[in-house]
C-alpha cells in the first residue's frame, strides 16, 4: 500500500562500502559524472539532466551507487517496473509525481530512473503520463544542486538510464546530456576479473590474466562476474566429488587475513592484500605437497627445534589422487569444514568456465548501440 515511508524505503539504495575506486575502469564515465555534479554545483547556467545508456550488465547502477557514496548523498532509484508495485499509487502519472516529490523531500540526493525507454511501452495505456514527465523534467535546473535558495528542485540531480535509448522519443532525448557506458575494454576486463577474484583468491600470473582479458572480449561486467563464480565453483566441486584427501601445511596467518574484524569496513587495499596473501599461500602449499615432510615438526631439517615458522603452520586437507603420498580414502563429509583448504581459482578453471560461457549481448545489439551513440554525438566511454 502506498505511503511516503514505504516509497522511500522502496527507492533508497544502499551505498555502504562502495566508492568510485571499486568501479573498475570507466575513468571517462566517472570523470563525466563528477564534472556534471561539480558544474551543477558551481555554474550559473542551467544544465541538462543526464541519460546514462549502455547494455544490460555494464555497471550503470553500480557507477551511480559509487558516485552517490563519493559525494555523500542518498541514491533514490525507481523504474516503470517498480511503479507497478504496491509502494506506488495506481495511476501512472501520480507515480511519476510522487517519485519526484520523494526526491525533493530527501535532498541532497541523486534520483536514478532506470529503463526510461519502457515508459514508451508500458505507459501507452496511462493517459497524462507524458505531460507529467515533461513537466517534471523541465523543472530541473542542475545548477540548483545544493543551492537551497534556487527552488524546490535544489539538491536533486536527475539521472535516467536506458538499455534501449533508440526507443525513447527524440524530443525527450534532446533534453538530456547523454553518457555512453560501453562494453568494458581489455584493461577494464582484466581489472574486473581481478576484482571479482578478490575474496576467492587465485594463483594466476599477469600473463594469464591478460590472456583471459583477451578471451573475454564482448563480455559485460556482469558476464565476467558470472564467469569467475563458475570458475570458483569448479574448485568447490573438486572438493565435494573427491574420494581421496591428503594433509598439507599452510601459514596460519592466511586464515586470519580472510576474516574481517567486526566493526571495520573492507577496502580495495584490504582486498588486494587478502588476494596477494592467498596467492602466496598457494605457492607455499604447492611446495609442501611436493615434499610433505619439509615442514613436519618431526623432520624439519632443524634438528627437531621448533621455530616461529613451524608454530605458524596449520594442517589442512586438500583433494588428491589415490596414488598421492599420504592420500586417505575419505570424503569432505568426514572432515571438519574448517580443516579443508579453501580452493583457489586456477587458469584451467577459468578456461573451462569460458568454454561454457558466452557474452550475454548479441553482436547485432552491440552494433545497434554503437550506431545510436555515434548518431547522438556520444563516444565510447569505457
Secondary structure, 3 states (H helix, E strand, C coil): CCCHHHHHHHHEECCCCCCHHHCCCCHHHHHHHHHHHHHHHHCCCCCCEEEEECCCCCCHHHHHHHHHHHHCCEEEEEECCHHHCCCCCCCHHHHHHHHHHHHHHCCCEEEEEECHHHHHHHHHHCCCHHHHHHHHHHHCCHHHCCCCCCCCCCCEEEEEEECCHHHCCHHHHCCEEEEECCCCCHHHHHHHHHHHCCCCCECCCHHHHHHHHHHCCCCCHHHHHHHHHHHHHHHHHHHHHCCEEEEEEEECHHHHHHCCCCCCCCCHHHHHHHHHHHHHHHHHHHHHHHCCCCCECCECCCCCCCCHHHHCEEEEEEECCCCCCCCEECCHHHCCHHHECCCCECHHHHHHHHHHCCCCCCHHHHHHHHHHHHHCCCCCCC
